[in-house]
Amino acid sequence: MRILIIEDEPKTAAYLKKGLTENGFAADIATNGDDGLHAALSFDYDLIILDVMLPGISGLEVCRYLRQQESTKNTPIIMVSARSEEFDRILGLEMGADDYITKPFSPRELLTRIKVRLRIQNDKKIEELLDDQKIVRGDIEIYPKKYTVYVKGVKQVLTPKEFELLTLLASNAGKVFKREELLDKVWGYDFRGYTRTVDVHIRHIRRKLGLDEGQRSFYIESLRGVGYRFCE
């Protein structure tokens, strides 16, 4: 991971870079607000360490501007300052900083905060990926995270179990599931022996989404004495 250090004090910047590289990070240094903005917008950094007091454009202005740009609006920013007053801390956070650390600070404290911010950012990316993830089968679009399904762009209403059953079959197109297997995965072990439940739910899904055999190029196929599979 690459981190940008925007710090006008050469010794502090070098000290920060040394600590980061020793812990497996790549680090670049910008010594004023203008160069910091240019670097941040020119390269996809994983995190930015930003001093508040900078020559030229202040760190607060740099932070505010970066938050307005599409490419940097979500990049974690840790502001660094000798000012310890609550007002300064609040102002930095209001400008869009994710964290605010007061000088002097220990390398271990900064490293811990960096790791926390990177972990939070990674969790957000995963969450966004899951939100955007969809299963497409013919005219059907299934959004597992949002519990929604569309047929030809029209939202359809399914019960939670109907949705879970459809998602399981559609995400494993071509795979044959025994009724008992579907019961275990969707309803749980307590429902073993109630295979009729699967048949009823499959019938409802077919009716609601038009997945009857022979009517479309994709459907839920029944295998007599075995179970079901989603076909394309």
C-alpha positions in Angstrom: 0.0 0.0 0.0 1.2 3.5 -0.8 0.8 6.5 1.6 1.2 10.2 0.8 2.9 12.3 3.5 2.1 16.0 3.1 4.5 17.6 5.7 6.6 20.8 5.3 9.1 19.9 8.1 11.8 17.8 6.4 12.9 15.9 9.5 9.4 15.0 10.4 8.6 13.9 6.9 11.7 11.8 6.7 10.9 10.3 10.1 7.4 9.4 9.0 8.5 7.9 5.8 11.2 5.8 7.5 8.7 4.4 10.0 6.2 3.5 7.2 8.7 1.8 4.9 10.0 -0.2 7.9 6.5 -1.5 8.3 5.9 -2.5 4.7 4.3 0.6 3.3 5.5 2.6 0.3 5.6 6.4 1.0 5.9 9.6 -1.0 6.5 13.1 0.5 5.1 16.5 -0.6 6.4 19.5 1.3 3.6 22.0 0.7 -0.1 22.1 0.0 0.2 22.7 -3.8 2.5 19.8 -4.3 0.4 17.7 -2.0 -2.7 18.3 -4.0 -1.0 17.6 -7.2 0.4 14.3 -5.9 -2.9 13.2 -4.3 -4.8 13.8 -7.6 -2.1 12.2 -9.8 -1.7 8.9 -8.0 -4.2 6.5 -6.3 -3.0 6.6 -2.7 -4.4 4.3 -0.1 -4.1 6.9 2.7 -2.9 10.5 3.2 -1.1 11.9 6.2 -1.7 15.6 6.1 -0.2 18.3 8.2 -2.5 21.2 9.1 0.1 24.0 8.9 1.5 24.1 5.4 3.1 26.9 3.3 0.7 28.0 0.6 -2.5 26.1 0.7 -3.3 25.0 4.3 -3.9 21.4 5.2 -7.5 22.2 6.0 -8.0 23.6 2.5 -6.2 20.6 1.0 -8.5 18.2 2.9 -11.6 20.1 1.9 -10.6 20.2 -1.8 -9.7 16.5 -1.9 -13.1 15.6 -0.4 -14.7 17.4 -3.4 -12.9 15.3 -6.0 -14.3 12.0 -7.2 -10.9 10.3 -7.2 -10.1 11.2 -3.6 -13.4 11.7 -1.8 -13.1 8.3 -0.1 -9.3 8.2 0.5 -8.6 8.0 4.2 -7.0 11.2 5.6 -5.2 11.5 8.9 -4.5 15.1 9.9 -1.4 15.9 11.9 -1.1 19.1 13.9 0.7 20.7 16.9 -2.6 22.3 17.7 -4.3 20.2 20.4 -7.4 22.4 21.1 -10.8 20.7 20.6 -11.8 23.4 18.1 -8.9 22.5 15.8 -9.7 18.8 16.0 -13.4 19.4 15.3 -12.6 21.7 12.4 -10.2 19.1 10.8 -12.9 16.4 11.1 -15.5 18.8 9.6 -13.3 19.4 6.6 -13.4 15.7 5.9 -10.5 14.2 7.8 -11.0 10.6 9.1 -8.7 11.1 12.0 -6.7 13.8 13.8 -3.5 13.2 15.7 -1.6 15.8 17.8 2.1 16.3 17.8 4.2 14.9 19.3 3.0 11.4 18.8 4.6 7.9 19.0 5.3 6.0 15.7 3.3 3.1 17.2 0.2 5.3 17.8 0.3 6.6 14.2 0.8 3.1 12.8 -2.1 1.8 14.7 -4.4 4.6 13.5 -3.2 4.0 9.9 -4.0 0.3 10.1 -7.4 1.0 11.6 -8.3 3.5 8.8 -7.1 1.1 6.1 -9.1 -1.8 7.6 -12.2 0.4 7.8 -11.7 1.5 4.2 -11.2 -2.1 3.0 -14.4 -3.1 4.8 -16.3 -0.3 3.1 -15.0 -1.5 -0.3 -16.1 -5.0 0.4 -19.5 -3.8 1.5 -19.9 -1.6 -1.7 -18.9 -4.6 -3.8 -21.5 -6.8 -2.2 -24.1 -4.0 -2.6 -23.3 -3.8 -6.3 -23.0 -7.5 -6.9 -25.7 -9.1 -8.9 -26.6 -12.3 -10.5 -27.8 -12.1 -14.1 -29.6 -15.0 -15.7 -31.3 -14.1 -19.0 -33.9 -11.3 -18.2 -33.4 -11.8 -14.5 -31.3 -9.6 -12.3 -30.8 -10.7 -8.7 -29.3 -8.5 -6.0 -28.5 -10.9 -3.0 -27.4 -8.1 -0.6 -30.5 -6.0 -1.2 -33.0 -8.9 -1.4 -34.4 -7.6 -4.7 -35.0 -9.3 -8.1 -36.0 -7.8 -11.4 -37.4 -9.4 -14.6 -36.9 -7.3 -17.7 -36.3 -4.3 -15.4 -39.5 -4.7 -13.4 -39.1 -5.3 -9.7 -40.8 -8.5 -8.5 -42.0 -9.3 -5.0 -40.8 -12.6 -3.5 -41.0 -13.8 0.1 -37.6 -14.1 1.9 -37.5 -17.9 1.4 -38.5 -17.7 -2.2 -35.8 -15.1 -2.8 -33.1 -17.3 -1.0 -34.2 -20.4 -2.9 -34.0 -18.5 -6.3 -30.7 -17.0 -5.4 -29.2 -20.3 -4.5 -30.4 -22.0 -7.7 -29.5 -19.1 -10.0 -26.0 -18.6 -8.5 -25.3 -22.3 -9.3 -26.9 -22.5 -12.7 -26.7 -26.0 -14.1 -26.1 -27.7 -10.8 -28.7 -30.2 -9.6 -29.9 -29.8 -6.0 -31.7 -32.5 -4.2 -34.8 -31.4 -2.3 -33.2 -32.3 1.0 -30.2 -30.2 0.1 -32.3 -27.2 -0.6 -34.1 -27.6 2.6 -30.9 -27.7 4.6 -29.4 -24.7 2.8 -32.5 -22.4 2.8 -34.6 -23.6 5.8 -32.1 -25.5 8.0 -31.9 -29.0 9.3 -35.0 -28.7 11.4 -37.1 -28.9 8.2 -35.8 -32.2 7.0 -38.6 -34.4 5.9 -40.7 -31.4 4.6 -39.6 -31.7 1.0 -43.1 -30.7 -0.1 -42.2 -27.2 1.1 -39.5 -26.9 -1.6 -42.0 -27.9 -4.3 -44.5 -25.3 -3.2 -41.9 -22.5 -3.2 -40.6 -23.5 -6.6 -44.1 -23.4 -8.0 -44.6 -19.9 -6.6 -41.3 -18.7 -8.0 -42.1 -20.0 -11.4 -45.5 -18.3 -11.4 -44.2 -15.0 -10.2 -41.2 -14.8 -12.5 -42.4 -16.8 -15.5 -39.8 -19.5 -15.2 -42.0 -22.3 -16.5 -40.3 -25.0 -18.6 -40.7 -24.4 -22.3 -41.9 -20.8 -22.0 -38.5 -19.1 -21.8 -34.9 -19.9 -22.7 -34.2 -20.1 -18.9 -36.2 -21.9 -16.3 -36.1 -24.0 -13.1 -36.1 -27.6 -14.2 -37.6 -30.5 -12.2 -35.7 -33.7 -12.2 -38.2 -36.4 -11.2 -37.2 -38.1 -8.0 -34.1 -36.0 -7.6 -34.6 -32.2 -7.3 -34.2 -29.0 -9.2 -31.7 -27.0 -11.2 -31.7 -23.6 -12.8 -31.2 -23.9 -16.6 -30.1 -21.3 -19.2 
